[in-house]
Amino acid sequence: MLRRVSRLPLFFVAVFSSAQDFSQIRIEQAAKDLRYAEGPVWSPEGFLLFSDTVANKIYKLAPGQRLAEYASIPAGPAGNAIDAQGRLYTCEFRERRLVRTSKNGKMEVLASRYQSKRLNAPNDVAVRHDGQIYFTDPAFGNQQDTRELDFYGVFHLTPHGDLEPIARLQTRPNGIALSPNGRILYVSDSDARVIRAWDLDRAGAAANPRMFAEKIPGVPDGLRTDEKGNVYVAAKEIYVYNPQGEPIGHLQLPETPTNLAFGEADRQTLFVTTRTGVYRIQFGKQ
């Protein structure tokens, strides 16, 4: 049975330094018995949404409430994002498309093809404050065998619907995140074990591609940034890098993390999805 789980004892944490205060930290399991949790995003309305990719569900986790089904998505939900208008963006990897759902429940397909060829399998998405959309398009499992594109893409979709690849890779991009000011785009690469970065201009165009972090232990997956611009990546553990790409800490959980999102009123609580659960990490105040 899916349910909210009571507070658990503190798990081992190893850090060097960070914007967060790791001297006082509490980790609790907020949900369990999932099949493959992914794509957490905090809603301005005060709750967490995340995908169970195997169960074809998006779940809602609200403070003090039981875990509830938010939507059934047969197309295969993965990464999620919410824009300034409260609209939900979801990568549907089985249908190989990016969709947007309005607050009244109307769904529209934003991207499914590039130059008449089907996308590989959109995986994660980030939306800038001005409506610029960025998503990764790797291919895992069955999508790998039925690819139409000859590259794995990092795509930019403008508010006007123009779709262009920022990068045409031969290794698979996965997680994606924006810096707090929206001027830097970060993308994890699961095959190369790196985080890539691009500068973004006011129109959302990308330039100055570079390696932000390399030799990440495990398989880099979801990404998030905190208010000071530090980058958190879900891999073998949760690894933390400062804005210069220097490692400054790591957090160990009982399960391998898949993705993460900051939430709650002060956006200081870190929610982490794993293969079978969701964890809630509260940091002490500096």
Helices and strands as residue ranges (DSSP letters): E 13-15, E 21-31, E 37-43, E 47-52, E 57-61, E 68-72, E 77-82, E 88-92, E 97-101, E 107-111, E 113-114, E 117-118, E 125-127, E 133-137, H 142-145, E 152-157, E 163-169, E 173-178, E 184-189, E 194-200, E 206-213, E 223-225, E 231-234, E 238-241, E 247-251, E 257-263, E 269-274, E 278-284
